[in-house]
Amino acid sequence: MITIGEMQISGMLTMVMLALMLVLRVPNRAKHHSGFARARWLAVAGTLLIALQFLLQYMTGLRQMGVTQAVLLNLLLFMPASLFIGLAVLSVQRRGRVTLKEWTVGTTLVAVAAVMLLTTVYLDGVPLQLFSPALQLAEYVGALLFLLLMFYLFILQYREYRRLQQAVDEYYDRERKDLLRWMGLSVSVMPLFALFIPFVIFFHGLPLVIFSVFFFFFVFYIVISLYSYGISEDSGRVEEAEGSEEVTTKEESGTATTETTEDNAATLAGHTFLDNEQQQHIEQELRRWAEDGGSRQHNLTLSIVSRQINVPMKRLQLWLRQSEHKKLTSLMNYLRVEDAKNVMAEHPDWSSESIADYCGFSSRQYFHQMFVQYTGTTPAKYQKQTPC
């Protein structure tokens, strides 16, 4: 079985390698993404603090001496490390925009815990090699502050994740869970660590070793995913979806003055709806566009559809939110399934692969899934029931 010392050395080396990867192995195109540029340095600071914690634990042997002394180092270094890594994820989510308030809340929790612990050590006067009831009580309070910090970061990240996922769903013509899957998993797992970390650090023996292994994998996964996302084209695709409203504002600047004035007045009044006439106009344009085969195109986006039907993107987005579809993904799935039913009637000899590709679905599996969702039956059964 792995010993505490071996675990500490492994953890230290892992964190150092992750930090070096973030510093040295970043392609030039990633350096132009302000969110990732800031996030990677926050992640470097976090991983190096974790590495320092493991190094000090190994050199001093405090974990082997007793729980109280070891927990002191855990709290003093894990809390700022968690803050830096948590804000790194948030920085990527917001393209580098982390507010002063969020920094203040996070650093205040870390500073209060650190001052309380160090003050207790100084006033108590008990050597770190000896058990101190006063220090243990201070560590319990520090663990609660750690818990508050983790939940605070979780709330911020979860809110941004939901916002980004909604933007992606509204912008692309098919589900793109792949773009933010790592973020969703990281944000989902964080509450578990928020619950366990402040208390597991008081354990020793096998429970501590098991949890530490999971902790290594979690930090490793977050940092690797953050790195992969920052250097990939996925971040650009998400930013394109996220910035659709900003682009729309610029695109609409050249439209008629009366239309712009009406839109701005509705926005200023806090309204996010279209009147019946506007809704009917967009519905007619979409119907005409679909009948002409527009929905059969692959890799459509909200900006492409709005341009092809000659409707400002913001209006199309508002129409979607008011409609039963809610997002472009649902609208395109509906239109393509309806189109597929007509194609089946006209071409009963076509295979599912041919129909899926012709109607604009990304794959036969996705076509099958959406067809069942909208019709309650499979394409094969529907084709048998449909007269030629």
Salt bridges, closest charged atoms under 4 A:
GLU102 OE1 - ARG94 NH1 2.62
GLU160 OE2 - ARG94 NE 3.34
GLU160 OE1 - ARG163 NH2 2.66
ASP169 OD2 - LYS327 NZ 3.65
GLU170 OE2 - ARG321 NE 2.94
ASP173 OD2 - ARG336 NH2 2.80
ASP178 OD2 - ARG176 NH2 2.98
GLU233 OE1 - ARG237 NH2 3.21
ASP234 OD1 - ARG237 NH1 2.96
GLU242 OE1 - ARG95 NE 3.34
GLU242 OE2 - ARG163 NH1 2.93
GLU245 OE2 - ARG321 NH2 3.33
GLU246 OE2 - ARG95 NH2 3.65
ASP263 OD1 - ARG315 NH2 3.26
GLU285 OE2 - ARG288 NH1 2.85
GLU338 OE2 - LYS341 NZ 3.05
ASP339 OD2 - ARG296 NE 2.71
GLU353 OE2 - ARG364 NE 3.37
ASP357 OD1 - HIS298 NE2 3.54
